[in-house]
Amino acid sequence: MSAPYRGRQLASALLALLLLTLTACSGGSTSSEDAGPPAVRPEPDALPVTIEHRYGSTTITEPPKRVVSVGYTDHDALLALGVKPIATTRWFGDHPGAIGPWARDALGDASDPTVLKDTNGVQFEKIASLEPDLIVGLYSDLTRSEYDTLSRIAPTLAPPAGLPDFGMPWRDVTTTIGKAVGKPAEARRLVADVDRKLERIREEHPEFAGATAVVAALWEGYFLYGPDDPRTRLLSDLGFELPSDLDSLVGDRYGASVSAENADVLDNDVVVWLTDDKGAELRRDPLYQTLRVAKEKREVIVDNNDDFGSAFSQVSVLSVPYVLDRLVPKLAAAVDGDPSTTG
């Protein structure tokens, strides 16, 4: 991606009217062959449930069978809970069904979902034609207009209040979707399993505790991912501390670009770089090369174009273990300040 996230387009009134017509005409037309995966058996007394979000609340009364994910990572939580989505939204990578290798086993022998390509706004007509009974958009930047249009198609979960776009932590995505599909206890167990892995890593790598780290990209200067970004939170989960001035530079956004005069914010014990060129442009940056972090090779280069890069950006209950197995050795090699060590 040339920018950390692409912009979104609002639904027009004409499109909303078209969707109302489409959904009215299509009601009850789903054939038995195309009914979607069977509903997951809910836990006792788990449904009905009402879930609060930034645009109000959504009530789910029955176990959903035909779930569409417009959130960029939400389908991983669905799969972890045994729910096979009928549509996913492509973000990083070109995996069949937008299902990464970290989640492929959870899909099992189910068919690959339809892939929605969120490059020109939400694909409302395509979503309506799939006749979903639940739409999840937790890890997203859904606008009020988009939410209202989707809600005319099926009950829709929007991002939570009080967090920036793309700011919902993977734990909360998992537990919220767990509530929505009637499996709240299973969702909590899945989160606890990953947290135990994180705890083991912190014990094995005490050098991470208190070391400073930041996630960055080259875009309109230096793009810094803020404290609410899931990738940044993953570093915090491993024991790293964030630069003291990151909050003031990023504000209430998931990230922000800073100019050359603020380049010293990069001079941490570790910088995790998201790149599309394996760091080639970074090596040509004369200002960056003067910093201690560059001279001592305190860098982890994450290529957006490979599976590791896709998984690191798609922080989810399924991707985090996959990422940790690959990221932790690189962090250990970077934080020691010895240019001769590599992860």
Solvent accessible surface area in square Angstrom, and as a share of the most:
residue,aa,sasa,rsa
1,M,55,0.25
2,S,98,0.63
3,A,20,0.15
4,P,15,0.09
5,Y,22,0.09
6,R,115,0.42
7,G,65,0.62
8,R,42,0.15
9,Q,109,0.49
10,L,122,0.61
11,A,17,0.13
12,S,65,0.42
13,A,90,0.70
14,L,138,0.68
15,L,39,0.19
16,A,15,0.11
17,L,111,0.55
18,L,81,0.40
19,L,0,0.00
20,L,81,0.40
21,T,72,0.42
22,L,55,0.27
23,T,30,0.18
24,A,83,0.64
25,C,103,0.62
26,S,20,0.13
27,G,60,0.57
28,G,83,0.80
29,S,72,0.46
30,T,46,0.27
31,S,54,0.35
32,S,100,0.64
33,E,156,0.70
34,D,83,0.43
35,A,31,0.24
36,G,32,0.31
37,P,30,0.19
38,P,115,0.72
39,A,39,0.31
40,V,27,0.16
41,R,207,0.76
42,P,46,0.29
43,E,41,0.18
44,P,125,0.79
45,D,148,0.76
46,A,15,0.12
47,L,30,0.15
48,P,95,0.60
49,V,30,0.17
50,T,72,0.42
51,I,14,0.07
52,E,128,0.58
53,H,14,0.06
54,R,64,0.23
55,Y,39,0.15
56,G,37,0.36
57,S,54,0.35
58,T,11,0.07
59,T,70,0.41
60,I,11,0.06
61,T,83,0.48
62,E,120,0.54
63,P,33,0.21
64,P,8,0.05
65,K,78,0.33
66,R,23,0.08
67,V,0,0.00
68,V,0,0.00
69,S,0,0.00
70,V,7,0.04
71,G,0,0.00
72,Y,14,0.05
73,T,4,0.02
74,D,0,0.00
75,H,1,0.00
76,D,0,0.00
77,A,2,0.01
78,L,0,0.00
79,L,4,0.02
80,A,19,0.15
81,L,3,0.01
82,G,35,0.33
83,V,6,0.04
84,K,49,0.21
85,P,4,0.02
86,I,22,0.11
87,A,0,0.00
88,T,0,0.00
89,T,3,0.02
90,R,78,0.28
91,W,12,0.04
92,F,22,0.09
93,G,22,0.22
94,D,121,0.63
95,H,35,0.16
96,P,85,0.54
97,G,7,0.07
98,A,14,0.11
99,I,2,0.01
100,G,1,0.01
101,P,59,0.37
102,W,26,0.09
103,A,0,0.00
104,R,80,0.29
105,D,135,0.70
106,A,29,0.23
107,L,1,0.01
108,G,50,0.49
109,D,151,0.78
110,A,32,0.25
111,S,99,0.64
112,D,69,0.36
113,P,10,0.06
114,T,47,0.27
115,V,37,0.21
116,L,6,0.03
117,K,122,0.52
118,D,19,0.10
119,T,74,0.43
120,N,115,0.59
121,G,5,0.05
122,V,15,0.08
123,Q,63,0.28
124,F,6,0.03
125,E,85,0.38
126,K,79,0.33
127,I,0,0.00
128,A,1,0.01
129,S,66,0.43
130,L,33,0.16
131,E,43,0.19
132,P,10,0.06
133,D,61,0.31
134,L,1,0.00
135,I,0,0.00
136,V,0,0.00
137,G,0,0.00
138,L,4,0.02
139,Y,5,0.02
140,S,0,0.00
141,D,19,0.10
142,L,1,0.01
143,T,40,0.23
144,R,124,0.45
145,S,40,0.25
146,E,0,0.00
147,Y,20,0.07
148,D,49,0.25
149,T,3,0.02
150,L,0,0.00
151,S,45,0.29
152,R,107,0.39
153,I,24,0.12
154,A,7,0.05
155,P,59,0.37
156,T,1,0.01
157,L,0,0.00
158,A,0,0.00
159,P,3,0.02
160,P,28,0.18
161,A,72,0.56
162,G,84,0.80
163,L,51,0.25
164,P,25,0.16
165,D,54,0.28
166,F,6,0.02
167,G,1,0.01
168,M,13,0.06
169,P,22,0.14
170,W,10,0.03
171,R,59,0.21
172,D,62,0.32
173,V,6,0.04
174,T,1,0.00
175,T,34,0.20
176,T,19,0.11
177,I,0,0.00
178,G,0,0.00
179,K,94,0.40
180,A,0,0.00
181,V,2,0.01
182,G,0,0.00
183,K,37,0.16
184,P,29,0.18
185,A,48,0.37
186,E,43,0.19
187,A,0,0.00
188,R,137,0.50
189,R,115,0.42
190,L,25,0.13
191,V,15,0.09
192,A,36,0.28
193,D,53,0.27
194,V,8,0.05
195,D,46,0.24
196,R,122,0.45
197,K,43,0.18
198,L,1,0.01
199,E,82,0.37
200,R,125,0.46
201,I,15,0.08
202,R,99,0.36
203,E,122,0.55
204,E,119,0.53
205,H,39,0.17
206,P,96,0.60
207,E,80,0.36
208,F,0,0.00
209,A,75,0.58
210,G,41,0.39
211,A,11,0.09
212,T,40,0.23
213,A,0,0.00
214,V,0,0.00
215,V,0,0.00
216,A,0,0.00
217,A,11,0.08
218,L,50,0.25
219,W,79,0.28
220,E,130,0.58
221,G,42,0.40
222,Y,11,0.04
223,F,7,0.03
224,L,0,0.00
225,Y,6,0.02
226,G,0,0.00
227,P,39,0.24
228,D,45,0.23
229,D,0,0.00
230,P,5,0.03
231,R,4,0.02
232,T,0,0.00
233,R,44,0.16
234,L,2,0.01
235,L,0,0.00
236,S,50,0.32
237,D,29,0.15
238,L,1,0.00
239,G,21,0.21
240,F,7,0.03
241,E,95,0.43
242,L,45,0.22
243,P,13,0.08
244,S,120,0.77
245,D,62,0.32
246,L,1,0.01
247,D,92,0.48
248,S,94,0.61
249,L,42,0.21
250,V,0,0.00
251,G,46,0.44
252,D,120,0.62
253,R,128,0.47
254,Y,38,0.15
255,G,5,0.05
256,A,5,0.04
257,S,41,0.26
258,V,11,0.06
259,S,51,0.33
260,A,60,0.46
261,E,140,0.63
262,N,50,0.26
263,A,4,0.03
264,D,99,0.51
265,V,7,0.04
266,L,0,0.00
267,D,51,0.26
268,N,8,0.04
269,D,33,0.17
270,V,0,0.00
271,V,0,0.00
272,V,0,0.00
273,W,1,0.00
274,L,9,0.04
275,T,14,0.08
276,D,65,0.34
277,D,60,0.31
278,K,148,0.63
279,G,1,0.01
280,A,42,0.33
281,E,88,0.39
282,L,1,0.01
283,R,101,0.37
284,R,168,0.61
285,D,26,0.13
286,P,107,0.67
287,L,67,0.33
288,Y,0,0.00
289,Q,58,0.26
290,T,81,0.47
291,L,23,0.11
292,R,91,0.33
293,V,0,0.00
294,A,3,0.02
295,K,135,0.57
296,E,52,0.23
297,K,88,0.37
298,R,29,0.11
299,E,20,0.09
300,V,3,0.02
301,I,47,0.24
302,V,0,0.00
303,D,15,0.08
304,N,16,0.08
305,N,105,0.54
306,D,63,0.32
307,D,58,0.30
308,F,22,0.09
309,G,0,0.00
310,S,1,0.01
311,A,0,0.00
312,F,0,0.00
313,S,1,0.01
314,Q,7,0.03
315,V,6,0.03
316,S,5,0.03
317,V,6,0.03
318,L,38,0.19
319,S,0,0.00
320,V,1,0.00
321,P,40,0.25
322,Y,40,0.15
323,V,1,0.01
324,L,2,0.01
325,D,86,0.44
326,R,94,0.34
327,L,0,0.00
328,V,13,0.07
329,P,66,0.41
330,K,61,0.26
331,L,0,0.00
332,A,26,0.20
333,A,14,0.11
334,A,3,0.02
335,V,19,0.11
336,D,72,0.38
337,G,15,0.14
338,D,60,0.31
339,P,72,0.45
340,S,94,0.61
341,T,53,0.31
342,T,120,0.70
343,G,58,0.56
